[in-house]
Amino acid sequence: MTSSIPKVNTASQDSPEELLRLYRIKSEELEQIRSNADKVLPKIELTLDNFYSWMAEHPDMMSFFHSEDALRHVRKMQTRYWEMFLDAQVNEQYLQDRRRIGEVHARIGLPVMFYMGGVSMVYNELFSVCHSIHSKASEACELSRSMTSLLHLDAALICQAFVDKRDELLNEQSKAVLAMSTPVTEIWDGILLLPIVGLVDSKRSEDIMNAVLSNIKALKAKEFILDISGVGVVDTAVANYLINISKATSLMGCRATISGISPAISKTIIQLGIDVGNVNTTATMMDALAKAFDSQGLALYSTRANGKQG
């Protein structure tokens, strides 16, 4: 018996009000941040100076900034970030700004470890800032605690957006790879060809079947050729995958032919005792093409004449 991890529905936590409740950030704390903004903001430039000095100690982090212009632009964006942070108006625009940061990090491939390292450094800097503007330790600690709570929310929003965007990018890449790994081509009206290269597992087999059946329906194909001359290993599982694909196409009124059956593959199938049933097979793709064209009342003619390619 298998169990799956339930997918958490975070839709109800997307609103500013829900997020503030989730992170236990009270309106009084936001007001405290706003009331101290005029004192904190002048200190931000020094905080950024310290941040970039710290970052310069880590060449891997600096590699994400290709020029001085890029650094100036990022610093400008960080100044804008802190202005919005100290304004402490946690509304939809505030959330979108934080999510945008996470999406940018995902696009440039900035590791979360680097980002969280920067967050840790900033925590320490802000703690010092709070104590520099308040002589009473209790007041400094209260302000530091309020700012830390909001920074936790910011970090969560940025990291979640990073994960979501990364998953989106990976999904797009997966679709692109799938399209390249299952290139079903209509080589003639009603005749489809799919050459397979590499290994075939259950996931790829399912992707192939979905791509083939979709194309058969869309193009009203009557002949389908599955060429496996580029498949490195054919075992019981692979053979069954291929047979199932062939049977599925037949159920849609399309005749399937598996081509590229080498002597080694043929021998393996026999040794494994695999029953290919009524599956059509040929040794070469050319043989399969000839049969497919013949079934459609067409014929293949060689363009060679007198030893020359026409």
NUGU-792727 format. One record per residue (C-alpha): x, y, z negated; chain; residue in one letter. Coordinates in steps of 0.25 Angstrom, whole numbers. Last residue first. Layout:
N
<rec><X>X</X><Y>Y</Y><Z>Z</Z><c>A</c><r>a</r></rec>
...
***
This chain:
310
<rec><X>76</X><Y>46</Y><Z>234</Z><c>A</c><r>g</r></rec>
<rec><X>88</X><Y>39</Y><Z>227</Z><c>A</c><r>q</r></rec>
<rec><X>97</X><Y>33</Y><Z>237</Z><c>A</c><r>k</r></rec>
<rec><X>101</X><Y>18</Y><Z>239</Z><c>A</c><r>g</r></rec>
<rec><X>94</X><Y>18</Y><Z>253</Z><c>A</c><r>n</r></rec>
<rec><X>81</X><Y>23</Y><Z>247</Z><c>A</c><r>a</r></rec>
<rec><X>78</X><Y>24</Y><Z>232</Z><c>A</c><r>r</r></rec>
<rec><X>65</X><Y>31</Y><Z>229</Z><c>A</c><r>t</r></rec>
<rec><X>59</X><Y>18</Y><Z>223</Z><c>A</c><r>s</r></rec>
<rec><X>44</X><Y>17</Y><Z>224</Z><c>A</c><r>y</r></rec>
<rec><X>34</X><Y>16</Y><Z>212</Z><c>A</c><r>l</r></rec>
<rec><X>20</X><Y>12</Y><Z>215</Z><c>A</c><r>a</r></rec>
<rec><X>6</X><Y>17</Y><Z>211</Z><c>A</c><r>l</r></rec>
<rec><X>-7</X><Y>10</Y><Z>210</Z><c>A</c><r>g</r></rec>
<rec><X>-8</X><Y>14</Y><Z>195</Z><c>A</c><r>q</r></rec>
<rec><X>-5</X><Y>0</Y><Z>191</Z><c>A</c><r>s</r></rec>
<rec><X>7</X><Y>1</Y><Z>200</Z><c>A</c><r>d</r></rec>
<rec><X>12</X><Y>13</Y><Z>194</Z><c>A</c><r>f</r></rec>
<rec><X>12</X><Y>7</Y><Z>180</Z><c>A</c><r>a</r></rec>
<rec><X>18</X><Y>-6</Y><Z>185</Z><c>A</c><r>k</r></rec>
<rec><X>30</X><Y>2</Y><Z>192</Z><c>A</c><r>a</r></rec>
<rec><X>32</X><Y>10</Y><Z>179</Z><c>A</c><r>l</r></rec>
<rec><X>33</X><Y>-2</Y><Z>170</Z><c>A</c><r>a</r></rec>
<rec><X>43</X><Y>-8</Y><Z>180</Z><c>A</c><r>d</r></rec>
<rec><X>51</X><Y>5</Y><Z>180</Z><c>A</c><r>m</r></rec>
<rec><X>51</X><Y>6</Y><Z>165</Z><c>A</c><r>m</r></rec>
<rec><X>58</X><Y>-7</Y><Z>164</Z><c>A</c><r>t</r></rec>
<rec><X>56</X><Y>-21</Y><Z>159</Z><c>A</c><r>a</r></rec>
<rec><X>41</X><Y>-21</Y><Z>159</Z><c>A</c><r>t</r></rec>
<rec><X>30</X><Y>-23</Y><Z>148</Z><c>A</c><r>t</r></rec>
<rec><X>15</X><Y>-24</Y><Z>148</Z><c>A</c><r>n</r></rec>
<rec><X>9</X><Y>-28</Y><Z>135</Z><c>A</c><r>v</r></rec>
<rec><X>0</X><Y>-39</Y><Z>135</Z><c>A</c><r>n</r></rec>
<rec><X>5</X><Y>-46</Y><Z>122</Z><c>A</c><r>g</r></rec>
<rec><X>18</X><Y>-41</Y><Z>118</Z><c>A</c><r>v</r></rec>
<rec><X>19</X><Y>-52</Y><Z>108</Z><c>A</c><r>d</r></rec>
<rec><X>32</X><Y>-50</Y><Z>99</Z><c>A</c><r>i</r></rec>
<rec><X>39</X><Y>-62</Y><Z>96</Z><c>A</c><r>g</r></rec>
<rec><X>51</X><Y>-55</Y><Z>91</Z><c>A</c><r>l</r></rec>
<rec><X>60</X><Y>-63</Y><Z>100</Z><c>A</c><r>q</r></rec>
<rec><X>51</X><Y>-60</Y><Z>112</Z><c>A</c><r>i</r></rec>
<rec><X>51</X><Y>-45</Y><Z>109</Z><c>A</c><r>i</r></rec>
<rec><X>66</X><Y>-45</Y><Z>107</Z><c>A</c><r>t</r></rec>
<rec><X>69</X><Y>-52</Y><Z>120</Z><c>A</c><r>k</r></rec>
<rec><X>60</X><Y>-42</Y><Z>128</Z><c>A</c><r>s</r></rec>
<rec><X>67</X><Y>-30</Y><Z>121</Z><c>A</c><r>i</r></rec>
<rec><X>81</X><Y>-36</Y><Z>125</Z><c>A</c><r>a</r></rec>
<rec><X>77</X><Y>-39</Y><Z>139</Z><c>A</c><r>p</r></rec>
<rec><X>72</X><Y>-24</Y><Z>140</Z><c>A</c><r>s</r></rec>
<rec><X>57</X><Y>-20</Y><Z>140</Z><c>A</c><r>i</r></rec>
<rec><X>58</X><Y>-6</Y><Z>145</Z><c>A</c><r>g</r></rec>
<rec><X>43</X><Y>-5</Y><Z>149</Z><c>A</c><r>s</r></rec>
<rec><X>31</X><Y>-7</Y><Z>140</Z><c>A</c><r>i</r></rec>
<rec><X>19</X><Y>-6</Y><Z>149</Z><c>A</c><r>t</r></rec>
<rec><X>5</X><Y>0</Y><Z>144</Z><c>A</c><r>a</r></rec>
<rec><X>-8</X><Y>0</Y><Z>152</Z><c>A</c><r>r</r></rec>
<rec><X>-17</X><Y>11</Y><Z>148</Z><c>A</c><r>c</r></rec>
<rec><X>-32</X><Y>8</Y><Z>145</Z><c>A</c><r>g</r></rec>
<rec><X>-31</X><Y>14</Y><Z>131</Z><c>A</c><r>m</r></rec>
<rec><X>-31</X><Y>1</Y><Z>124</Z><c>A</c><r>l</r></rec>
<rec><X>-19</X><Y>-2</Y><Z>133</Z><c>A</c><r>s</r></rec>
<rec><X>-11</X><Y>10</Y><Z>127</Z><c>A</c><r>t</r></rec>
<rec><X>-13</X><Y>4</Y><Z>113</Z><c>A</c><r>a</r></rec>
<rec><X>-8</X><Y>-9</Y><Z>117</Z><c>A</c><r>k</r></rec>
<rec><X>5</X><Y>-4</Y><Z>123</Z><c>A</c><r>s</r></rec>
<rec><X>7</X><Y>5</Y><Z>110</Z><c>A</c><r>i</r></rec>
<rec><X>5</X><Y>-8</Y><Z>102</Z><c>A</c><r>n</r></rec>
<rec><X>15</X><Y>-15</Y><Z>110</Z><c>A</c><r>i</r></rec>
<rec><X>25</X><Y>-5</Y><Z>108</Z><c>A</c><r>l</r></rec>
<rec><X>23</X><Y>-4</Y><Z>93</Z><c>A</c><r>y</r></rec>
<rec><X>24</X><Y>-19</Y><Z>92</Z><c>A</c><r>n</r></rec>
<rec><X>37</X><Y>-20</Y><Z>100</Z><c>A</c><r>a</r></rec>
<rec><X>43</X><Y>-9</Y><Z>91</Z><c>A</c><r>v</r></rec>
<rec><X>39</X><Y>-17</Y><Z>78</Z><c>A</c><r>a</r></rec>
<rec><X>44</X><Y>-30</Y><Z>83</Z><c>A</c><r>t</r></rec>
<rec><X>57</X><Y>-25</Y><Z>88</Z><c>A</c><r>d</r></rec>
<rec><X>61</X><Y>-16</Y><Z>100</Z><c>A</c><r>v</r></rec>
<rec><X>74</X><Y>-8</Y><Z>98</Z><c>A</c><r>v</r></rec>
<rec><X>80</X><Y>3</Y><Z>106</Z><c>A</c><r>g</r></rec>
<rec><X>68</X><Y>8</Y><Z>114</Z><c>A</c><r>v</r></rec>
<rec><X>73</X><Y>15</Y><Z>126</Z><c>A</c><r>g</r></rec>
<rec><X>67</X><Y>4</Y><Z>136</Z><c>A</c><r>s</r></rec>
<rec><X>54</X><Y>5</Y><Z>129</Z><c>A</c><r>i</r></rec>
<rec><X>46</X><Y>11</Y><Z>140</Z><c>A</c><r>d</r></rec>
<rec><X>31</X><Y>12</Y><Z>137</Z><c>A</c><r>l</r></rec>
<rec><X>23</X><Y>13</Y><Z>150</Z><c>A</c><r>i</r></rec>
<rec><X>9</X><Y>17</Y><Z>150</Z><c>A</c><r>f</r></rec>
<rec><X>-1</X><Y>16</Y><Z>161</Z><c>A</c><r>e</r></rec>
<rec><X>-16</X><Y>20</Y><Z>162</Z><c>A</c><r>k</r></rec>
<rec><X>-14</X><Y>34</Y><Z>157</Z><c>A</c><r>a</r></rec>
<rec><X>-26</X><Y>43</Y><Z>155</Z><c>A</c><r>k</r></rec>
<rec><X>-17</X><Y>55</Y><Z>152</Z><c>A</c><r>l</r></rec>
<rec><X>-23</X><Y>59</Y><Z>139</Z><c>A</c><r>a</r></rec>
<rec><X>-27</X><Y>46</Y><Z>134</Z><c>A</c><r>k</r></rec>
<rec><X>-14</X><Y>39</Y><Z>138</Z><c>A</c><r>i</r></rec>
<rec><X>-6</X><Y>51</Y><Z>133</Z><c>A</c><r>n</r></rec>
<rec><X>-12</X><Y>50</Y><Z>119</Z><c>A</c><r>s</r></rec>
<rec><X>-10</X><Y>35</Y><Z>119</Z><c>A</c><r>l</r></rec>
<rec><X>5</X><Y>36</Y><Z>122</Z><c>A</c><r>v</r></rec>
<rec><X>8</X><Y>47</Y><Z>112</Z><c>A</c><r>a</r></rec>
<rec><X>0</X><Y>40</Y><Z>101</Z><c>A</c><r>n</r></rec>
<rec><X>7</X><Y>27</Y><Z>104</Z><c>A</c><r>m</r></rec>
<rec><X>21</X><Y>33</Y><Z>105</Z><c>A</c><r>i</r></rec>
<rec><X>19</X><Y>40</Y><Z>91</Z><c>A</c><r>d</r></rec>
<rec><X>14</X><Y>27</Y><Z>85</Z><c>A</c><r>e</r></rec>
<rec><X>26</X><Y>20</Y><Z>90</Z><c>A</c><r>s</r></rec>
<rec><X>35</X><Y>31</Y><Z>85</Z><c>A</c><r>r</r></rec>
<rec><X>29</X><Y>30</Y><Z>71</Z><c>A</c><r>k</r></rec>
<rec><X>30</X><Y>14</Y><Z>71</Z><c>A</c><r>s</r></rec>
<rec><X>44</X><Y>14</Y><Z>76</Z><c>A</c><r>d</r></rec>
<rec><X>51</X><Y>15</Y><Z>90</Z><c>A</c><r>v</r></rec>
<rec><X>65</X><Y>17</Y><Z>92</Z><c>A</c><r>l</r></rec>
<rec><X>72</X><Y>24</Y><Z>103</Z><c>A</c><r>g</r></rec>
<rec><X>66</X><Y>28</Y><Z>117</Z><c>A</c><r>v</r></rec>
<rec><X>52</X><Y>25</Y><Z>122</Z><c>A</c><r>i</r></rec>
<rec><X>48</X><Y>28</Y><Z>137</Z><c>A</c><r>p</r></rec>
<rec><X>34</X><Y>32</Y><Z>138</Z><c>A</c><r>l</r></rec>
<rec><X>27</X><Y>32</Y><Z>152</Z><c>A</c><r>l</r></rec>
<rec><X>13</X><Y>35</Y><Z>155</Z><c>A</c><r>l</r></rec>
<rec><X>6</X><Y>32</Y><Z>168</Z><c>A</c><r>i</r></rec>
<rec><X>-8</X><Y>37</Y><Z>171</Z><c>A</c><r>g</r></rec>
<rec><X>-4</X><Y>48</Y><Z>182</Z><c>A</c><r>d</r></rec>
<rec><X>11</X><Y>46</Y><Z>182</Z><c>A</c><r>w</r></rec>
<rec><X>23</X><Y>47</Y><Z>173</Z><c>A</c><r>i</r></rec>
<rec><X>14</X><Y>52</Y><Z>161</Z><c>A</c><r>e</r></rec>
<rec><X>25</X><Y>53</Y><Z>150</Z><c>A</c><r>t</r></rec>
<rec><X>24</X><Y>48</Y><Z>136</Z><c>A</c><r>v</r></rec>
<rec><X>36</X><Y>55</Y><Z>129</Z><c>A</c><r>p</r></rec>
<rec><X>35</X><Y>48</Y><Z>115</Z><c>A</c><r>t</r></rec>
<rec><X>49</X><Y>51</Y><Z>109</Z><c>A</c><r>s</r></rec>
<rec><X>49</X><Y>65</Y><Z>115</Z><c>A</c><r>m</r></rec>
<rec><X>35</X><Y>69</Y><Z>110</Z><c>A</c><r>a</r></rec>
<rec><X>38</X><Y>62</Y><Z>97</Z><c>A</c><r>l</r></rec>
<rec><X>50</X><Y>71</Y><Z>95</Z><c>A</c><r>v</r></rec>
<rec><X>42</X><Y>83</Y><Z>98</Z><c>A</c><r>a</r></rec>
<rec><X>31</X><Y>79</Y><Z>89</Z><c>A</c><r>k</r></rec>
<rec><X>42</X><Y>76</Y><Z>78</Z><c>A</c><r>s</r></rec>
<rec><X>48</X><Y>90</Y><Z>80</Z><c>A</c><r>q</r></rec>
<rec><X>34</X><Y>97</Y><Z>78</Z><c>A</c><r>e</r></rec>
<rec><X>32</X><Y>88</Y><Z>66</Z><c>A</c><r>n</r></rec>
<rec><X>46</X><Y>92</Y><Z>60</Z><c>A</c><r>l</r></rec>
<rec><X>43</X><Y>107</Y><Z>63</Z><c>A</c><r>l</r></rec>
<rec><X>29</X><Y>106</Y><Z>55</Z><c>A</c><r>e</r></rec>
<rec><X>36</X><Y>98</Y><Z>44</Z><c>A</c><r>d</r></rec>
<rec><X>46</X><Y>109</Y><Z>43</Z><c>A</c><r>r</r></rec>
<rec><X>36</X><Y>120</Y><Z>43</Z><c>A</c><r>k</r></rec>
<rec><X>28</X><Y>113</Y><Z>32</Z><c>A</c><r>d</r></rec>
<rec><X>41</X><Y>110</Y><Z>24</Z><c>A</c><r>v</r></rec>
<rec><X>46</X><Y>125</Y><Z>25</Z><c>A</c><r>f</r></rec>
<rec><X>32</X><Y>130</Y><Z>22</Z><c>A</c><r>a</r></rec>
<rec><X>32</X><Y>122</Y><Z>9</Z><c>A</c><r>q</r></rec>
<rec><X>46</X><Y>127</Y><Z>6</Z><c>A</c><r>c</r></rec>
<rec><X>42</X><Y>141</Y><Z>8</Z><c>A</c><r>i</r></rec>
<rec><X>29</X><Y>140</Y><Z>0</Z><c>A</c><r>l</r></rec>
<rec><X>36</X><Y>133</Y><Z>-12</Z><c>A</c><r>a</r></rec>
<rec><X>47</X><Y>143</Y><Z>-12</Z><c>A</c><r>a</r></rec>
<rec><X>38</X><Y>155</Y><Z>-12</Z><c>A</c><r>d</r></rec>
<rec><X>29</X><Y>148</Y><Z>-24</Z><c>A</c><r>l</r></rec>
<rec><X>42</X><Y>146</Y><Z>-32</Z><c>A</c><r>h</r></rec>
<rec><X>46</X><Y>160</Y><Z>-29</Z><c>A</c><r>l</r></rec>
<rec><X>33</X><Y>165</Y><Z>-35</Z><c>A</c><r>l</r></rec>
<rec><X>35</X><Y>157</Y><Z>-48</Z><c>A</c><r>s</r></rec>
<rec><X>50</X><Y>162</Y><Z>-48</Z><c>A</c><r>t</r></rec>
<rec><X>45</X><Y>176</Y><Z>-47</Z><c>A</c><r>m</r></rec>
<rec><X>36</X><Y>175</Y><Z>-59</Z><c>A</c><r>s</r></rec>
<rec><X>46</X><Y>168</Y><Z>-67</Z><c>A</c><r>r</r></rec>
<rec><X>57</X><Y>178</Y><Z>-64</Z><c>A</c><r>s</r></rec>
<rec><X>47</X><Y>189</Y><Z>-68</Z><c>A</c><r>l</r></rec>
<rec><X>44</X><Y>183</Y><Z>-81</Z><c>A</c><r>e</r></rec>
<rec><X>58</X><Y>180</Y><Z>-84</Z><c>A</c><r>c</r></rec>
<rec><X>62</X><Y>194</Y><Z>-82</Z><c>A</c><r>a</r></rec>
<rec><X>51</X><Y>199</Y><Z>-91</Z><c>A</c><r>e</r></rec>
<rec><X>55</X><Y>190</Y><Z>-102</Z><c>A</c><r>s</r></rec>
<rec><X>70</X><Y>193</Y><Z>-100</Z><c>A</c><r>a</r></rec>
<rec><X>67</X><Y>208</Y><Z>-103</Z><c>A</c><r>k</r></rec>
<rec><X>77</X><Y>217</Y><Z>-95</Z><c>A</c><r>s</r></rec>
<rec><X>70</X><Y>215</Y><Z>-82</Z><c>A</c><r>h</r></rec>
<rec><X>75</X><Y>218</Y><Z>-69</Z><c>A</c><r>i</r></rec>
<rec><X>88</X><Y>210</Y><Z>-69</Z><c>A</c><r>s</r></rec>
<rec><X>81</X><Y>198</Y><Z>-76</Z><c>A</c><r>h</r></rec>
<rec><X>72</X><Y>197</Y><Z>-64</Z><c>A</c><r>c</r></rec>
<rec><X>83</X><Y>198</Y><Z>-54</Z><c>A</c><r>v</r></rec>
<rec><X>91</X><Y>187</Y><Z>-61</Z><c>A</c><r>s</r></rec>
<rec><X>79</X><Y>178</Y><Z>-60</Z><c>A</c><r>f</r></rec>
<rec><X>77</X><Y>182</Y><Z>-45</Z><c>A</c><r>l</r></rec>
<rec><X>91</X><Y>178</Y><Z>-42</Z><c>A</c><r>e</r></rec>
<rec><X>90</X><Y>164</Y><Z>-49</Z><c>A</c><r>n</r></rec>
<rec><X>77</X><Y>162</Y><Z>-41</Z><c>A</c><r>y</r></rec>
<rec><X>84</X><Y>167</Y><Z>-28</Z><c>A</c><r>v</r></rec>
<rec><X>95</X><Y>156</Y><Z>-29</Z><c>A</c><r>m</r></rec>
<rec><X>84</X><Y>145</Y><Z>-31</Z><c>A</c><r>s</r></rec>
<rec><X>76</X><Y>150</Y><Z>-19</Z><c>A</c><r>v</r></rec>
<rec><X>89</X><Y>150</Y><Z>-11</Z><c>A</c><r>g</r></rec>
<rec><X>92</X><Y>135</Y><Z>-15</Z><c>A</c><r>g</r></rec>
<rec><X>77</X><Y>132</Y><Z>-11</Z><c>A</c><r>m</r></rec>
<rec><X>79</X><Y>138</Y><Z>3</Z><c>A</c><r>y</r></rec>
<rec><X>92</X><Y>130</Y><Z>5</Z><c>A</c><r>f</r></rec>
<rec><X>86</X><Y>117</Y><Z>0</Z><c>A</c><r>m</r></rec>
<rec><X>74</X><Y>119</Y><Z>9</Z><c>A</c><r>v</r></rec>
<rec><X>83</X><Y>118</Y><Z>20</Z><c>A</c><r>p</r></rec>
<rec><X>82</X><Y>129</Y><Z>31</Z><c>A</c><r>l</r></rec>
<rec><X>78</X><Y>122</Y><Z>44</Z><c>A</c><r>g</r></rec>
<rec><X>76</X><Y>135</Y><Z>52</Z><c>A</c><r>i</r></rec>
<rec><X>62</X><Y>132</Y><Z>54</Z><c>A</c><r>r</r></rec>
<rec><X>59</X><Y>127</Y><Z>40</Z><c>A</c><r>a</r></rec>
<rec><X>65</X><Y>139</Y><Z>34</Z><c>A</c><r>h</r></rec>
<rec><X>56</X><Y>148</Y><Z>43</Z><c>A</c><r>v</r></rec>
<rec><X>44</X><Y>140</Y><Z>39</Z><c>A</c><r>e</r></rec>
<rec><X>47</X><Y>142</Y><Z>24</Z><c>A</c><r>g</r></rec>
<rec><X>49</X><Y>157</Y><Z>26</Z><c>A</c><r>i</r></rec>
<rec><X>35</X><Y>157</Y><Z>33</Z><c>A</c><r>r</r></rec>
<rec><X>29</X><Y>150</Y><Z>21</Z><c>A</c><r>r</r></rec>
<rec><X>34</X><Y>161</Y><Z>12</Z><c>A</c><r>r</r></rec>
<rec><X>28</X><Y>172</Y><Z>21</Z><c>A</c><r>d</r></rec>
<rec><X>15</X><Y>164</Y><Z>22</Z><c>A</c><r>q</r></rec>
<rec><X>13</X><Y>164</Y><Z>7</Z><c>A</c><r>l</r></rec>
<rec><X>15</X><Y>179</Y><Z>5</Z><c>A</c><r>y</r></rec>
<rec><X>6</X><Y>182</Y><Z>17</Z><c>A</c><r>q</r></rec>
<rec><X>-5</X><Y>173</Y><Z>11</Z><c>A</c><r>e</r></rec>
<rec><X>-4</X><Y>180</Y><Z>-3</Z><c>A</c><r>n</r></rec>
<rec><X>6</X><Y>180</Y><Z>-14</Z><c>A</c><r>v</r></rec>
<rec><X>8</X><Y>195</Y><Z>-16</Z><c>A</c><r>q</r></rec>
<rec><X>21</X><Y>194</Y><Z>-24</Z><c>A</c><r>a</r></rec>
<rec><X>27</X><Y>208</Y><Z>-19</Z><c>A</c><r>d</r></rec>
<rec><X>40</X><Y>202</Y><Z>-25</Z><c>A</c><r>l</r></rec>
<rec><X>39</X><Y>190</Y><Z>-15</Z><c>A</c><r>f</r></rec>
<rec><X>35</X><Y>199</Y><Z>-3</Z><c>A</c><r>m</r></rec>
<rec><X>47</X><Y>208</Y><Z>-5</Z><c>A</c><r>e</r></rec>
<rec><X>56</X><Y>196</Y><Z>-8</Z><c>A</c><r>w</r></rec>
<rec><X>52</X><Y>189</Y><Z>6</Z><c>A</c><r>y</r></rec>
<rec><X>54</X><Y>203</Y><Z>13</Z><c>A</c><r>r</r></rec>
<rec><X>68</X><Y>203</Y><Z>7</Z><c>A</c><r>t</r></rec>
<rec><X>70</X><Y>188</Y><Z>12</Z><c>A</c><r>q</r></rec>
<rec><X>65</X><Y>192</Y><Z>26</Z><c>A</c><r>m</r></rec>
<rec><X>76</X><Y>203</Y><Z>26</Z><c>A</c><r>k</r></rec>
<rec><X>86</X><Y>193</Y><Z>21</Z><c>A</c><r>r</r></rec>
<rec><X>82</X><Y>184</Y><Z>32</Z><c>A</c><r>v</r></rec>
<rec><X>84</X><Y>194</Y><Z>43</Z><c>A</c><r>h</r></rec>
<rec><X>97</X><Y>199</Y><Z>38</Z><c>A</c><r>r</r></rec>
<rec><X>102</X><Y>184</Y><Z>37</Z><c>A</c><r>l</r></rec>
<rec><X>98</X><Y>182</Y><Z>52</Z><c>A</c><r>a</r></rec>
<rec><X>105</X><Y>195</Y><Z>56</Z><c>A</c><r>d</r></rec>
<rec><X>117</X><Y>190</Y><Z>49</Z><c>A</c><r>e</r></rec>
<rec><X>117</X><Y>178</Y><Z>58</Z><c>A</c><r>s</r></rec>
<rec><X>114</X><Y>163</Y><Z>59</Z><c>A</c><r>h</r></rec>
<rec><X>107</X><Y>162</Y><Z>45</Z><c>A</c><r>f</r></rec>
<rec><X>103</X><Y>147</Y><Z>43</Z><c>A</c><r>f</r></rec>
<rec><X>118</X><Y>144</Y><Z>41</Z><c>A</c><r>s</r></rec>
<rec><X>118</X><Y>152</Y><Z>29</Z><c>A</c><r>m</r></rec>
<rec><X>111</X><Y>141</Y><Z>21</Z><c>A</c><r>m</r></rec>
<rec><X>122</X><Y>131</Y><Z>25</Z><c>A</c><r>d</r></rec>
<rec><X>133</X><Y>141</Y><Z>22</Z><c>A</c><r>p</r></rec>
<rec><X>129</X><Y>141</Y><Z>7</Z><c>A</c><r>h</r></rec>
<rec><X>137</X><Y>152</Y><Z>0</Z><c>A</c><r>e</r></rec>
<rec><X>131</X><Y>162</Y><Z>9</Z><c>A</c><r>a</r></rec>
<rec><X>117</X><Y>159</Y><Z>3</Z><c>A</c><r>m</r></rec>
<rec><X>121</X><Y>163</Y><Z>-11</Z><c>A</c><r>w</r></rec>
<rec><X>126</X><Y>176</Y><Z>-5</Z><c>A</c><r>s</r></rec>
<rec><X>113</X><Y>177</Y><Z>2</Z><c>A</c><r>y</r></rec>
<rec><X>105</X><Y>175</Y><Z>-10</Z><c>A</c><r>f</r></rec>
<rec><X>113</X><Y>185</Y><Z>-18</Z><c>A</c><r>n</r></rec>
<rec><X>111</X><Y>196</Y><Z>-8</Z><c>A</c><r>d</r></rec>
<rec><X>96</X><Y>192</Y><Z>-8</Z><c>A</c><r>l</r></rec>
<rec><X>96</X><Y>194</Y><Z>-23</Z><c>A</c><r>t</r></rec>
<rec><X>103</X><Y>207</Y><Z>-21</Z><c>A</c><r>l</r></rec>
<rec><X>92</X><Y>212</Y><Z>-11</Z><c>A</c><r>e</r></rec>
<rec><X>81</X><Y>207</Y><Z>-20</Z><c>A</c><r>i</r></rec>
<rec><X>85</X><Y>215</Y><Z>-32</Z><c>A</c><r>k</r></rec>
<rec><X>78</X><Y>228</Y><Z>-26</Z><c>A</c><r>p</r></rec>
<rec><X>65</X><Y>219</Y><Z>-25</Z><c>A</c><r>l</r></rec>
<rec><X>65</X><Y>215</Y><Z>-40</Z><c>A</c><r>v</r></rec>
<rec><X>62</X><Y>228</Y><Z>-47</Z><c>A</c><r>k</r></rec>
<rec><X>52</X><Y>233</Y><Z>-37</Z><c>A</c><r>d</r></rec>
<rec><X>46</X><Y>219</Y><Z>-37</Z><c>A</c><r>a</r></rec>
<rec><X>44</X><Y>218</Y><Z>-52</Z><c>A</c><r>n</r></rec>
<rec><X>29</X><Y>222</Y><Z>-52</Z><c>A</c><r>s</r></rec>
<rec><X>27</X><Y>212</Y><Z>-40</Z><c>A</c><r>r</r></rec>
<rec><X>33</X><Y>200</Y><Z>-47</Z><c>A</c><r>i</r></rec>
<rec><X>25</X><Y>203</Y><Z>-60</Z><c>A</c><r>q</r></rec>
<rec><X>12</X><Y>204</Y><Z>-51</Z><c>A</c><r>e</r></rec>
<rec><X>15</X><Y>190</Y><Z>-46</Z><c>A</c><r>l</r></rec>
<rec><X>17</X><Y>185</Y><Z>-60</Z><c>A</c><r>e</r></rec>
<rec><X>4</X><Y>191</Y><Z>-64</Z><c>A</c><r>e</r></rec>
<rec><X>-3</X><Y>185</Y><Z>-53</Z><c>A</c><r>s</r></rec>
<rec><X>1</X><Y>171</Y><Z>-58</Z><c>A</c><r>k</r></rec>
<rec><X>10</X><Y>161</Y><Z>-51</Z><c>A</c><r>i</r></rec>
<rec><X>6</X><Y>147</Y><Z>-55</Z><c>A</c><r>r</r></rec>
<rec><X>12</X><Y>141</Y><Z>-43</Z><c>A</c><r>y</r></rec>
<rec><X>-1</X><Y>134</Y><Z>-39</Z><c>A</c><r>l</r></rec>
<rec><X>-9</X><Y>146</Y><Z>-43</Z><c>A</c><r>r</r></rec>
<rec><X>-1</X><Y>155</Y><Z>-34</Z><c>A</c><r>l</r></rec>
<rec><X>-2</X><Y>145</Y><Z>-23</Z><c>A</c><r>l</r></rec>
<rec><X>-17</X><Y>144</Y><Z>-24</Z><c>A</c><r>e</r></rec>
<rec><X>-18</X><Y>159</Y><Z>-24</Z><c>A</c><r>e</r></rec>
<rec><X>-9</X><Y>161</Y><Z>-12</Z><c>A</c><r>p</r></rec>
<rec><X>-17</X><Y>150</Y><Z>-4</Z><c>A</c><r>s</r></rec>
<rec><X>-10</X><Y>138</Y><Z>1</Z><c>A</c><r>d</r></rec>
<rec><X>-12</X><Y>129</Y><Z>-11</Z><c>A</c><r>q</r></rec>
<rec><X>-26</X><Y>124</Y><Z>-6</Z><c>A</c><r>s</r></rec>
<rec><X>-20</X><Y>119</Y><Z>7</Z><c>A</c><r>a</r></rec>
<rec><X>-9</X><Y>111</Y><Z>-1</Z><c>A</c><r>t</r></rec>
<rec><X>-16</X><Y>98</Y><Z>2</Z><c>A</c><r>n</r></rec>
<rec><X>-6</X><Y>87</Y><Z>-3</Z><c>A</c><r>v</r></rec>
<rec><X>-4</X><Y>76</Y><Z>7</Z><c>A</c><r>k</r></rec>
<rec><X>-5</X><Y>63</Y><Z>-1</Z><c>A</c><r>p</r></rec>
<rec><X>8</X><Y>54</Y><Z>-1</Z><c>A</c><r>i</r></rec>
<rec><X>4</X><Y>41</Y><Z>5</Z><c>A</c><r>s</r></rec>
<rec><X>3</X><Y>27</Y><Z>-2</Z><c>A</c><r>s</r></rec>
<rec><X>6</X><Y>13</Y><Z>4</Z><c>A</c><r>t</r></rec>
<rec><X>0</X><Y>0</Y><Z>0</Z><c>A</c><r>m</r></rec>
***
